[in-house]
Amino acid sequence: MIALPLFNHFKFKKLSFEQLGLIAPLLKALDNEGYSNPTPIQQQSIPIVLQKRDLLGCAQTGTGKTAAFALPLLQLLYQQPREVATRGPRYVRALILTPTRELAIQIGDSFAAYGKFTDLKHQVIFGGVSQHPQVEALKRGVDILVATPGRLLDLISQGFVSLLHLKFFVLDEADRMLDMGFVHDVKRVITKLPANRQSLFFSATMPPEIQKLASVILNNPAKVEVTPVSSTAETITQSVYFVSKQDKRGLLQHLLEDQDIKTVLVFTRTKHGADKVVKDLNKEGITAEAIHGNKSQNARQRALNNFKTRQTRVLVATDIAARGIDIDELTHVINYELPNVPETYVHRIGRTGRAGANGIAFSFCDMEERAFLQDIHKLIARNIPVVDTHPYHHNSTASPLKQQPAKQAAGGNKEQRPHRGPGNNNRPGNNPRNNNNNRNRPRNRQSAPDKQR
């Protein structure tokens, strides 16, 4: 365990980006992107990084943590002259290490947007594709390198990447590196870093092995963290559909008859389950693609791009594969299978309702998932309103959970009315039955983690 000073965002009044001390080129870029106020993780982190301190950040994807390190790094690099002749190549001065291609691309996009009015150059490198374009870009010179561990080590061994002039190192999604078996590669990268550097370390969770890794990388760091994920955004309308396991396919297709659902992110617990959902939807003429660890990086990125451009209506994902996905204006999330870890439910539905926008989350619950639903209710301290007017409502699943109506939770509608969506539209008397399950039910064994390669 490492003892660190803790900065809690509740101690701070809200500030603007300008009040955080950001320079004009960055403020102009933020204005172009439509950002006016920093998120809690940004407000805490940016001043610390600008003070050139090491940082340990505990934050989930979707909290704005990319900007929390990208903005101050861009400023420090912009203000520091390059240690080369004017005509010489640029050396890598900042390295951001991230576990997957999808995250690397998103981080690269953020540096491009925020650094638009600076002369700083960045490059994203990852495996699964030809290295030639990446190598050519490196030869032309870059200031900021965003990389996945495997491709970075390959290009270092081939002499195409030098870290001798590195000033800043960011390790993002450290716990996911551990989940995916990349920790040994990360440790190899660390041995190639200069000792005199500023390091930033971000992880959603802090298991012992991650704490040990942080203690190796960081030097007298400050620690920042956002509120632990135990509550859902007030802008997300939630509802649960009790359904038998075999009827979930029919219920999903029924919901998708609502053409107001332009795009939807559907979650399953397993890779096989994701593929099966896609196959069933495609048979019905509904465009759907899956994203999970068994898919090639090219296939995952293609599916993600198709979804963002609305060529694909339904993206079916496992939790590990979806982590880090940031899709603007995503209005709907469907839990085809409830997660067996309640915090995962909060992460899943947090893909919608971002930045104050409204979002809708539907959850399917079969007989075997009732204990999972009870755990979710306990975590979020509220009962999710029930939609019982759809054609696949399963009384046997619902009845054990019927209790007194739930009390009003903060941020909810006073009568806890569910979204008037598919299975609930144009039907009189749709009074959802909130619930509480006090029965102790055995849990299913947790499925193996969805490991990307």
C-alpha positions in Angstrom: 0.0 0.0 0.0 1.2 3.5 -0.8 0.2 6.4 1.4 -0.6 9.4 -0.8 -2.1 12.9 -0.2 -5.7 12.7 -1.3 -7.6 15.4 -3.2 -11.4 15.1 -3.0 -13.4 17.1 -5.5 -16.0 18.0 -2.9 -13.5 20.3 -1.3 -13.3 22.4 -4.4 -15.6 25.0 -5.9 -16.2 24.6 -9.6 -13.7 26.5 -11.7 -13.4 27.3 -15.4 -10.7 25.9 -17.7 -9.2 29.4 -17.8 -9.1 29.5 -13.9 -7.1 26.3 -14.0 -4.3 28.2 -15.7 -4.5 26.8 -19.2 -2.9 28.7 -22.1 -4.8 30.5 -24.9 -4.2 27.8 -27.6 -5.8 25.2 -25.4 -8.7 27.4 -24.3 -9.4 28.1 -28.0 -9.4 24.4 -28.8 -11.7 23.7 -25.9 -14.1 26.4 -27.0 -14.1 24.9 -30.5 -15.0 21.5 -29.0 -17.8 23.1 -26.9 -16.3 22.5 -23.5 -16.7 25.2 -21.0 -16.3 23.6 -17.5 -13.9 20.9 -16.4 -15.1 17.6 -14.8 -14.0 16.9 -11.2 -11.1 14.7 -12.3 -9.9 17.4 -14.7 -10.3 20.2 -12.1 -8.2 18.1 -9.6 -5.6 16.8 -12.0 -4.7 19.7 -14.3 -3.1 22.0 -11.6 -1.1 19.1 -10.2 0.3 18.1 -13.5 1.1 21.7 -14.4 3.1 21.8 -11.1 5.1 19.0 -12.6 4.2 16.5 -9.9 3.6 12.8 -10.4 0.0 11.8 -10.2 -2.0 8.7 -9.3 -5.6 9.0 -10.6 -8.4 6.8 -9.6 -11.1 7.3 -12.2 -13.4 5.3 -14.5 -13.7 5.7 -18.2 -16.2 8.4 -19.0 -15.1 10.8 -16.2 -13.0 13.0 -18.6 -9.7 11.6 -17.5 -8.1 11.8 -21.0 -8.4 15.6 -21.0 -7.2 15.5 -17.4 -3.7 14.5 -18.6 -3.8 15.5 -22.2 -4.4 19.3 -21.6 -1.6 19.8 -19.0 0.8 17.7 -21.0 0.1 19.7 -24.2 0.8 22.9 -22.2 4.0 21.7 -20.7 5.3 20.5 -24.0 4.3 23.7 -25.8 6.1 25.8 -23.2 9.3 23.6 -23.3 11.6 24.2 -26.2 12.7 21.1 -28.0 16.3 20.0 -27.4 17.2 19.7 -31.1 18.3 21.9 -33.9 15.6 23.6 -35.8 16.0 21.3 -38.8 16.4 18.2 -36.7 13.8 15.5 -36.2 11.4 15.7 -33.3 12.1 13.3 -30.4 9.4 11.6 -28.4 8.9 13.7 -25.3 5.6 12.2 -24.0 4.5 8.6 -24.1 1.0 7.5 -23.3 0.7 3.7 -22.8 -2.8 2.2 -23.2 -4.1 -1.4 -23.5 -6.1 -1.4 -26.7 -6.2 0.0 -30.2 -9.6 1.5 -29.6 -8.4 3.5 -26.5 -5.2 4.5 -28.3 -7.1 5.9 -31.2 -9.5 7.8 -28.9 -6.6 9.3 -27.0 -4.9 10.3 -30.2 -8.1 12.0 -31.3 -8.2 13.9 -28.0 -4.6 15.2 -28.5 -5.5 16.2 -32.1 -8.5 18.2 -30.9 -6.9 19.8 -27.9 -3.6 20.5 -29.6 -5.1 21.9 -32.7 -3.7 25.4 -32.2 -0.2 24.2 -31.2 2.6 23.0 -33.4 2.9 19.7 -31.5 2.9 16.5 -33.4 1.5 13.2 -32.1 1.3 9.6 -33.5 -0.7 6.6 -32.5 0.9 3.1 -32.8 -0.7 -0.3 -32.2 -0.5 -3.9 -33.5 -2.7 -5.8 -35.8 -1.9 -3.6 -38.8 1.1 -2.9 -40.9 3.8 -1.0 -39.1 5.1 0.9 -42.2 2.8 4.0 -42.0 3.5 4.2 -38.2 7.3 3.9 -38.8 7.2 6.6 -41.5 5.4 9.0 -39.2 8.0 8.3 -36.4 10.8 9.0 -38.9 9.3 12.4 -39.6 9.3 13.1 -35.8 6.7 13.3 -33.1 6.4 15.0 -29.8 3.7 12.7 -28.3 3.4 9.0 -28.8 0.3 7.0 -27.9 1.0 3.3 -28.0 -0.1 -0.2 -27.0 2.6 -2.2 -25.2 3.3 -4.9 -27.8 3.7 -2.6 -30.9 5.8 -0.2 -28.8 8.2 -2.9 -27.7 8.5 -4.2 -31.3 9.4 -0.8 -32.7 11.8 -0.1 -29.9 13.6 -3.4 -30.6 13.8 -2.5 -34.3 15.3 0.9 -33.5 12.4 3.0 -34.7 11.5 4.4 -31.3 13.8 6.1 -28.9 12.7 7.1 -25.4 16.0 8.8 -24.4 14.5 12.3 -24.6 11.2 11.4 -22.8 10.0 13.9 -20.3 6.4 12.6 -19.6 5.0 9.1 -19.2 1.3 8.3 -18.8 0.0 4.8 -18.0 -3.7 4.7 -18.7 -6.2 1.9 -17.7 -3.6 0.2 -15.5 -6.0 -2.3 -14.1 -7.2 -3.3 -17.5 -3.5 -3.9 -18.5 -3.5 -6.4 -15.6 -6.8 -8.0 -16.7 -5.5 -8.5 -20.3 -2.1 -9.9 -19.2 -0.1 -6.9 -20.3 1.6 -6.2 -17.0 4.9 -7.9 -18.0 5.1 -5.8 -21.2 4.4 -2.7 -19.2 7.3 -3.5 -16.8 9.5 -4.0 -19.8 8.6 -0.6 -21.1 9.3 1.0 -17.7 12.9 -0.3 -17.8 13.4 1.7 -21.0 12.3 5.0 -19.6 14.7 7.7 -18.4 14.7 8.1 -14.6 14.2 11.8 -14.8 10.6 12.1 -16.0 7.1 13.1 -14.8 4.8 10.1 -14.5 1.0 9.9 -14.4 -0.8 6.7 -13.5 -4.6 6.1 -14.0 -6.6 3.1 -12.9 -10.3 2.5 -12.2 -9.4 0.1 -9.4 -6.4 -0.4 -7.1 -5.8 -4.1 -6.5 -2.5 -4.9 -4.7 -0.6 -5.6 -7.9 -1.6 -2.3 -9.4 -0.6 -0.5 -6.2 2.8 -2.2 -6.4 3.2 -1.2 -10.0 2.3 2.4 -9.2 4.9 2.5 -6.4 7.6 1.5 -9.0 6.5 4.1 -11.6 5.6 7.1 -9.4 7.8 9.4 -7.3 6.0 11.1 -4.4 2.8 11.4 -6.3 -0.4 13.3 -5.5 -3.5 11.2 -5.6 -6.9 12.3 -7.0 -10.1 10.4 -7.3 -13.6 11.0 -8.3 -16.7 9.7 -6.4 -16.7 5.9 -6.4 -19.1 4.5 -8.9 -22.2 3.6 -6.8 -24.8 5.9 -8.3 -26.3 6.4 -11.7 -26.6 9.7 -13.5 -29.8 11.6 -12.9 -30.2 12.1 -16.7 -30.5 8.3 -17.4 -34.1 6.8 -17.3 -33.8 3.2 -16.2 -36.3 0.4 -16.5 -36.2 -3.4 -16.0 -38.1 -6.0 -18.1 -38.7 -9.4 -16.5 -38.5 -12.0 -19.2 -37.6 -15.7 -19.5 -34.2 -16.5 -20.8 -35.5 -18.0 -24.1 -37.7 -14.9 -24.7 -34.9 -12.3 -24.5 -34.3 -12.5 -28.2 -37.9 -11.8 -29.0 -38.0 -8.9 -26.5 -35.0 -7.3 -28.0 -36.5 -7.4 -31.5 -39.7 -6.1 -30.0 -37.9 -3.1 -28.5 -36.1 -2.4 -31.7 -39.4 -2.0 -33.6 -39.3 1.5 -32.1 -37.6 3.6 -34.9 -36.8 6.3 -32.4 -34.0 4.0 -31.2 -31.5 5.1 -33.9 -28.5 3.3 -32.3 -28.2 1.1 -29.2 -25.4 -0.4 -27.3 -26.3 -3.9 -26.1 -24.3 -5.7 -23.4 -23.8 -9.4 -22.9 -21.7 -11.2 -20.4 -19.8 -13.5 -22.8 -18.3 -13.3 -26.3 -20.4 -16.2 -27.5 -23.5 -14.5 -26.2 -22.6 -11.3 -28.1 -22.1 -13.3 -31.4 -25.4 -15.1 -30.9 -27.3 -11.8 -30.4 -25.8 -10.4 -33.6 -26.6 -13.5 -35.6 -30.3 -13.4 -34.4 -30.6 -9.7 -35.2 -29.1 -10.0 -38.6 -31.6 -12.7 -39.5 -34.3 -10.2 -38.8 -32.8 -7.6 -41.0 -31.4 -5.5 -38.2 -27.9 -4.3 -38.7 -25.7 -5.4 -35.8 -22.1 -6.1 -35.1 -20.2 -7.5 -32.1 -17.1 -6.1 -30.4 -15.2 -8.4 -28.1 -11.8 -9.9 -27.4 -12.0 -12.7 -30.0 -12.4 -10.2 -32.8 -9.4 -8.9 -34.6 -8.4 -5.3 -34.0 -9.4 -4.3 -37.5 -12.8 -5.9 -37.0 -13.4 -4.2 -33.7 -12.4 -0.8 -35.1 -14.5 -1.3 -38.2 -17.5 -2.2 -36.0 -17.0 0.8 -33.8 -16.7 3.2 -36.8 -19.8 1.7 -38.4 -21.7 2.2 -35.2 -20.5 5.8 -34.8 -21.5 6.7 -38.4 -24.9 4.9 -37.9 -24.2 2.4 -40.6 -24.8 -0.2 -37.9 -27.8 0.3 -35.7 -26.9 -2.2 -32.9 -23.4 -2.7 -31.3 -23.3 -5.7 -29.1 -20.4 -5.7 -26.6 -18.8 -7.4 -23.7 -17.8 -5.4 -20.7 -14.0 -5.5 -21.2 -14.2 -4.8 -24.9 -16.6 -1.8 -24.4 -14.5 -0.2 -21.7 -13.3 3.1 -23.0 -15.8 3.4 -25.8 -16.9 7.0 -26.1 -19.8 7.6 -28.5 -21.4 11.0 -28.7 -25.1 11.2 -28.4 -25.7 7.5 -27.6 -29.3 7.5 -26.3 -29.9 3.9 -25.5 -28.2 1.1 -23.6 -29.7 -2.4 -23.2 -28.5 -4.9 -20.7 -29.4 -8.1 -22.5 -27.9 -10.0 -19.6 -27.4 -8.4 -16.2 -23.9 -8.3 -14.9 -22.9 -10.3 -11.9 -20.9 -7.4 -10.5 -23.3 -4.5 -9.6 -20.7 -1.8 -10.3 -20.6 -3.0 -13.9 -24.2 -2.1 -14.3 -23.4 1.5 -13.4 -20.5 1.5 -15.9 -22.6 0.1 -18.6 -25.5 2.5 -18.5 -23.0 5.3 -18.0 -22.3 5.0 -21.7 -25.4 7.1 -22.3 -26.6 10.2 -20.5 -23.1 11.8 -20.7 -22.3 15.5 -20.4 -25.8 16.2 -19.1 -27.6 14.6 -22.1 -30.6 12.4 -21.5 -30.2 8.6 -21.8 -32.3 5.5 -21.6 -31.3 2.1 -20.1 -33.3 -1.0 -20.5 -32.4 -4.2 -18.5 -33.6 -7.7 -19.1 -33.8 -9.9 -16.0 -34.5 -13.7 -16.2 -35.0 -16.1 -13.3 -31.3 -16.7 -12.8 -30.5 -13.0 -12.7 -32.8 -11.9 -9.8 -29.9 -12.0 -7.3 -27.9 -9.7 -9.6 -30.8 -7.3 -9.8 -31.1 -7.3 -6.0 -27.4 -6.4 -5.8 -27.8 -3.6 -8.3 -30.7 -2.1 -6.3 -28.6 -2.2 -3.1 -25.7 -0.5 -4.8 -27.6 2.3 -6.4 -30.0 2.6 -3.4 -33.1 2.6 -5.5 -35.4 0.1 -7.2 -35.4 0.2 -11.0 -38.9 0.7 -12.3 -40.5 -2.3 -13.9 -42.1 -2.4 -17.3 -44.7 -5.2 -17.2 -46.8 -4.3 -20.3 -44.6 -5.9 -22.9 -45.6 -9.1 -24.6 -42.8 -11.2 -23.0 -43.4 -10.3 -19.4 -42.6 -13.3 -17.2 -44.7 -13.4 -14.0 -42.7 -16.2 -12.4 -39.5 -14.1 -12.6 -41.2 -10.9 -11.4 -43.4 -12.2 -8.6 -40.7 -12.9 -6.0 -39.4 -9.4 -6.3 -42.8 -7.6 -5.9 -42.7 -5.6 -2.7 -43.9 -2.2 -1.6 -43.2 0.5 -4.2 -39.7 2.0 -3.8 -39.3 5.3 -2.2 -38.3 8.2 -4.4 -34.5 8.2 -5.0 -32.5 11.4 -5.7 -32.7 12.4 -9.3 -35.7 10.2 -10.1 -39.2 11.2 -11.1 -41.5 11.5 -8.2 -43.6 8.6 -9.2 -40.7 6.5 -10.6 -42.3 6.3 -14.0 -40.4 4.3 -16.6 -39.5 5.7 -20.0 -42.5 5.6 -22.4 -40.6 3.5 -24.8 -41.0 0.2 -26.6 -43.3 -2.2 -24.8 -44.8 0.7 -22.9 -46.0 3.1 -25.5 -49.7 3.9 -26.0 -50.8 1.5 -23.2 -53.1 2.9 -20.5 -52.4 2.1 -16.9 -48.6 1.4 -17.1 -47.8 1.5 -13.5 -44.4 0.0 -13.0 -44.0 -2.2 -9.9 -40.8 -1.3 -8.1 -39.4 -4.2 -6.2 -37.1 -5.5 -3.6 -35.9 -9.1 -3.4 -35.1 -10.3 0.1 -34.7 -13.8 -1.0 -31.2 -15.2 -1.0 -30.6 -16.9 -4.3 -27.5 -18.8 -5.4 -25.4 -17.0 -7.9 -24.1 -18.3 -11.2 -20.4 -18.8 -11.4 -18.7 -15.7 -12.8 -17.8 -16.2 -16.4 -14.2 -16.0 -17.5 -12.9 -12.5 -18.2 -13.2 -11.4 -21.8 -9.6 -11.1 -22.7 -8.5 -9.2 -25.8 -5.3 -10.0 -27.6 
